[in-house]
Amino acid sequence: MTHLDAAAHRTAVVEALGVLGSGPEERFDRITRMTQEAFGVPLTFLNLVHDDLVTAQSTQGWRQGGSAPAEQVFCSTTVLTDEPMVVPDATLDPRFAHLAAVTEQGVRFYAGAPLAMLDGTRVGTLCIMDAKPRELTAADLDLLRDLARWAERELGHTIEDDRVRRVVAGLVPEPVDVPGHTLQVLTLPRADSGDVADWRIAGDGRLHVTVGSVPAVGSASAILAAAVRAAVIARTDVPMDEAVVGLEAQITADLSAADTVASLFHLRLDPGTGHVVHWDAGHGLAAVVRADGGAEVLRSSDLPLGLQPTGTPRTPGALELGAGDRIVLCTDGVLAGVGDVDALVELARTTPDATGLVERVRALASGGTLVVLSADRDTGRGTGRGAGLSASPASP
């Protein structure tokens, strides 16, 4: 990558942080304040380098948000290095002796550590300045590095939070039309949710529905859930027994690396006959509610993805969905508001239609995913209009 390319990439990453021009933020000011106290210096800066400018995102002893041409600032050199840069006396260093900070503002000492994102892009610096010459010990440099890592984490959270928001938004597929059936969906996504949800029409006209969860910690759950969903989608037109084997082969390593597992329920409906085949990898949150009021929780002894012993096949199930019957699927987030799967089944039994069930669950749950697949009550050949309802917790 050329110098110009690297600078353009740095600018793009800085802009992606979304903090330029945002004004003072305590999370950054806390870092520069503690850095100032730790080193006993009059000036500390958390600077971002972009578009041939250096912007003070946070500073102690100087004005917030000010920018200067990169060629007039120490930090434009620091950001090109992997290690902290120390200038004991700038008047004696030909690289910096001409800078206005030295000749007009009396800066003699400078030390700065580069700030890098996870992809290695150095986006700015955490630096200290003084009006008198100074030296830093090895312990001082270690402290400056530690404080810089803190600043990196705060900046990284900005990108990570935005990434997670985009990932979570992308986890909700578009509504689909299912001839003779209605698909009602309630999604209440959160950034820390590991819900897996997908519904789509395969090339053979069958409806595929997948619901599950990845119980990882924090934002990793949403990222892993996206990976699981992508692996499911990639096998839309693969026979179900082959799809399960390929899915486990693809994602088990990622789940193991994150020290987690994935529970998943997957079904395939033939809209013309109402025949449903399904498998359950440790999810256990699926039930069929019959038109006559009967109900059955679809249980399985299969373990979650990542725990099933190698070579142990999954156990498929099958059922017929007749007019007025409903399949109800959910994630743990829904049960946190409803109670348990038996309580959800009772809600379904006592609610005459899928729309009403969705609204009752919406009033009780603050997170999670609910999917209700209903066979139309007429001849089994309905309008073909599936209703997809996706809602955030704040939706009316």
C-alpha positions, -999 to +999 in steps of 0.1 A: +000+000+000+014+034-010+017+063+014-013+080-003-033+048-002-025+044+035-035+080+042-068+075+023-075+043+042-067+060+075-091+088+067-119+063+058-114+045+091-114+078+111-146+089+094-161+055+102-155+062+139-182+088+136-167+110+164-152+139+144-170+171+153-191+153+180-178+176+207-163+166+241-170+131+253-163+121+289-150+086+278-121+104+259-117+133+284-112+108+312-082+093+293-065+126+286-072+138+321-056+107+337-027+109+313-021+145+323-021+136+360+000+105+355+028+124+337+025+158+354+024+176+321+005+208+311-007+194+277-023+161+267-041+152+235-060+124+220-056+133+183-071+118+151-052+121+119-073+125+087-074+144+054-039+159+060-053+173+093-048+164+130-079+170+151-078+171+189-107+148+198-099+153+235-073+175+252-063+189+286-047+223+286-058+232+250-090+239+231-112+210+223-118+200+187-092+222+171-075+210+140-041+218+124-024+209+092-007+175+096+027+189+085+027+213+115+021+186+142+043+160+159+015+134+157+016+132+119+050+115+124+040+094+154+010+079+135+034+064+109+052+043+136+042+012+156+059+023+188+058+055+209+078+084+197+097+105+222+113+139+215+132+150+247+140+185+233+123+196+201+146+226+196+174+201+191+155+178+167+157+190+131+124+172+122+104+194+146+125+225+155+107+246+129+071+237+141+050+266+153+043+246+185+081+249+192+089+283+178+057+302+189+042+282+217+073+271+235+069+233+234+101+215+241+092+179+251+068+156+232+059+119+236+031+102+217+018+066+212+000+056+180-036+044+182-045+015+160-077-003+152-082-040+150-072-041+114-039-024+122-048+010+108-032+037+129-058+065+132-043+089+157-022+093+188-023+098+226+004+124+234+019+146+261+038+178+258+058+201+282+075+234+280+107+220+294+129+191+281+122+157+296+132+120+293+109+090+298+119+058+315+110+024+303+082+023+330+069+057+316+068+043+281+049+012+293+024+035+311+019+055+279+013+023+259-013+012+284-031+044+283-030+043+245-045+008+245-073+022+267-079+049+241-079+023+213-106+003+231-128+033+234-124+042+197-128+005+188-161+004+207-174+031+184-169+010+153-179-022+170-212-008+182-220+005+148-210-028+132-231-047+157-261-025+150-257-031+113-253-069+118-284-071+140-304-051+115-292-075+088-303-105+108-340-098+100-350-111+066-377-097+044-413-110+046-422-138+022-454-150+005-463-186+012-492-200-009-520-213+014-502-202+045-494-171+066-461-163+082-462-139+111-430-127+126-421-106+157-385-095+161-373-075+190-336-073+183-309-061+207-272-054+201-262-082+225-287-107+211-274-139+195-308-147+179-307-166+146-338-161+124-344-168+088-373-175+065-372-178+027-386-197-003-362-222-018-359-229-055-383-259-052-410-236-037-407-249-002-406-225+027-375-228+050-377-214+085-348-213+109-349-200+145-321-204+171-296-186+193-259-183+200-253-177+237-220-159+234-209-128+255-217-093+244-214-083+207-198-116+198-232-132+199-246-111+171-215-116+150-216-154+154-254-155+149-248-137+115-223-164+106-247-192+115-275-176+095-252-172+065-242-208+067-279-218+068-288-196+038-259-210+018-276-244+020-311-234+010-312-256-020-293-285-005-312-316+008-318-313+045-297-342+057-267-329+036-274-293+047-271-303+084-238-320+079-223-292+059-236-266+084-219-282+113-187-287+094-187-250+085-195-233+118-182-257+145-147-243+144-159-207+149-182-217+178-154-237+194-130-207+191-156-185+208-162-212+235-199-214+227-225-234+209-256-227+188-291-241+192-312-242+161-346-254+149-350-257+111-381-267+092-391-271+055-427-268+045-442-280+012-470-254+008-489-276-017-493-305+008-487-291+042-460-316+048-433-304+072-399-319+078-377-305+106-347-310+129-338-295+162-303-290+174-308-285+211-333-256+207-365-271+221-386-240+216-410-252+189-446-264+191-475-272+168-509-260+179-538-277+161-571-261+149-590-282+174-570-268+204-546-297+207-509-289+210-475-306+211-441-293+219-416-306+193-389-319+214-356-335+204-327-352+222-302-338+197-275-316+212-267-280+200-243-274+172-208-276+186-217-304+211-232-332+189-205-360+189-188-363+155-205-389+133-237-389+153-265-381+128-293-356+135-328-369+142-353-355+117-390-351+124-421-347+102-457-336+106-487-325+085-499-290+089-537-289+082-561-260+078-561-238+109-530-255+124-500-234+135-463-239+142-449-216+168-412-210+172-393-186+194-360-178+211-352-174+248-357-137+247-394-142+241-397-167+270-381-142+293-414-122+290-439-150+284-427-175+310-418-209+294-426-228+263-458-243+278-470-208+286-464-198+250-483-228+238-512-218+261-511-183+247-513-198+212-542-221+221-562-193+236-556-168+208-577-173+177-552-161+151-515-155+146-518-117+145-534-117+179-507-140+192-480-117+179-496-087+196-500-106+229-463-116+229-453-081+219-469-068+250-450-092+272-416-096+257-388-070+255-365-091+233-363-122+211-379-136+180-413-152+175-424-170+143-459-182+137-466-203+106-503-209+100-521-230+074-551-210+061-585-222+074-602-225+040-593-251+015-556-248+022-552-225-008-551-190+007-543-157-008-506-165-007-499-134+012-475-139+041-474-111+067-440-103+081-441-080+112-407-069+123-406-046+154-381-030+177-390-027+214-399+009+208-423+002+180-460+011+186 
